């Protein structure tokens, strides 16, 4: 009996079967050494390629342990642009702060002038 005949299963039987961890590790090692390809294992054992690639990601030499990390790659120009925009934003905040202090000072100056001269400067100033 050939190995392929042993794995000719119905869809229901394929759903219920479970490959051992040692079997998965063995097949991943074979793939990494170049002895076989994922498509060959898929055909021989009637396993989807998606499952085989999951095995490779989980048991392969380059498998990440623990949490997966995402690598973000930016162009150098994007990085420079972000730095420039942050600097411009900080400058804008600084300018707004200075202008607010100036407005507060002028309001207080008008109030003091109104008290000193006894006139409503705001009312007389408007058109």
C-alpha positions as CSV (number, residue, x, y, z in Angstrom):
1,X,0.0,0.0,0.0
2,X,1.4,3.4,-1.0
3,X,1.6,6.3,1.5
4,X,-0.8,8.3,-0.7
5,X,-3.4,5.5,-0.5
6,X,-3.2,5.6,3.3
7,X,-4.2,9.3,3.2
8,X,-7.1,9.2,0.8
9,X,-9.6,10.3,3.2
10,X,-13.1,11.9,2.9
11,X,-13.6,15.5,3.8
12,X,-15.1,14.6,7.2
13,X,-12.1,12.3,8.0
14,X,-9.7,15.1,7.1
15,X,-11.4,17.5,9.4
16,X,-11.1,15.1,12.3
17,X,-7.5,14.1,11.9
18,X,-4.7,15.8,13.8
19,X,-1.0,15.7,13.0
20,X,1.4,15.4,15.9
21,X,3.9,18.1,16.7
22,X,6.8,15.8,16.0
23,X,5.4,15.1,12.5
24,X,5.0,18.8,11.8
25,X,8.5,19.5,12.9
26,X,9.9,16.7,10.8
27,X,8.2,17.9,7.7
28,X,9.3,21.5,8.3
29,X,12.9,20.4,8.6
30,X,12.6,18.5,5.4
31,X,11.3,21.7,3.7
32,X,14.1,23.8,5.2
33,X,16.7,21.3,4.1
34,X,15.3,21.3,0.6
35,X,14.5,17.6,0.6
36,X,10.8,18.3,-0.3
37,X,8.5,21.2,-1.1
38,X,5.3,22.3,0.6
39,X,3.3,21.5,-2.5
40,X,4.6,17.9,-2.4
41,X,3.6,17.5,1.3
42,X,0.2,19.0,0.5
43,X,-0.5,16.5,-2.2
44,X,0.9,13.5,-0.3
45,X,-0.9,14.1,3.0
46,X,-3.9,16.1,1.6
47,X,-3.1,19.1,3.8
48,X,-3.7,22.6,2.6
49,X,-0.7,24.8,1.8
50,X,-2.0,27.3,4.3
51,X,-1.6,24.7,7.1
52,X,1.9,23.8,6.0
53,X,3.0,27.5,5.9
54,X,1.5,27.8,9.5
55,X,3.7,24.9,10.5
56,X,6.7,26.6,8.9
57,X,6.0,29.8,10.8
58,X,5.5,28.0,14.1
59,X,8.3,25.4,13.9
60,X,10.8,26.7,11.4
61,X,14.2,28.0,12.1
62,X,13.1,31.6,11.5
63,X,10.0,31.2,13.7
64,X,9.5,34.2,16.0
65,X,9.2,33.2,19.7
66,X,6.4,34.9,21.6
67,X,4.7,38.0,20.3
68,X,5.1,39.0,16.7
69,X,6.7,42.3,16.0
70,X,5.9,44.5,13.1
71,X,8.7,46.2,11.2
72,X,7.9,49.6,9.7
73,X,10.1,50.8,6.9
74,X,10.0,54.4,5.8
75,X,11.8,56.3,3.1
76,X,14.5,58.6,4.4
77,X,12.5,61.5,3.0
78,X,9.4,60.5,5.0
79,X,11.4,60.5,8.2
80,X,12.9,63.9,7.5
81,X,9.5,65.3,6.6
82,X,8.0,64.1,9.9
83,X,10.9,65.7,11.8
84,X,10.4,69.0,9.9
85,X,6.6,68.9,10.5
86,X,7.1,68.3,14.2
87,X,9.5,71.3,14.4
88,X,7.0,73.5,12.6
89,X,4.3,72.4,15.0
90,X,6.4,73.2,18.0
91,X,7.2,76.6,16.5
92,X,3.5,77.3,15.9
93,X,2.7,76.3,19.5
94,X,5.4,78.7,20.7
95,X,4.1,81.5,18.5
96,X,0.6,81.0,19.7
97,X,1.7,81.1,23.3
98,X,3.6,84.3,22.8
99,X,0.6,85.9,21.0
100,X,-1.7,84.9,23.8
101,X,0.6,86.5,26.4
102,X,0.6,89.7,24.2
103,X,-3.2,89.7,24.0
104,X,-3.6,89.3,27.7
105,X,-1.1,92.1,28.3
106,X,-3.0,94.5,25.9
107,X,-6.3,93.6,27.5
108,X,-4.9,94.4,31.0
109,X,-3.4,97.6,29.6
110,X,-6.8,98.7,28.3
111,X,-8.5,97.9,31.6
112,X,-5.9,100.0,33.5
113,X,-6.3,102.9,31.0
114,X,-10.1,102.7,31.4
115,X,-9.7,102.9,35.2
116,X,-7.2,105.7,35.1
117,X,-9.0,107.9,32.6
118,X,-12.6,106.9,33.5
119,X,-13.6,106.3,29.9
120,X,-14.9,103.1,28.3
121,X,-12.1,102.6,25.6
122,X,-13.6,99.4,24.2
123,X,-17.0,101.0,23.6
124,X,-15.5,104.2,22.0
125,X,-13.0,102.1,19.9
126,X,-15.6,100.0,18.1
127,X,-17.2,101.4,14.8
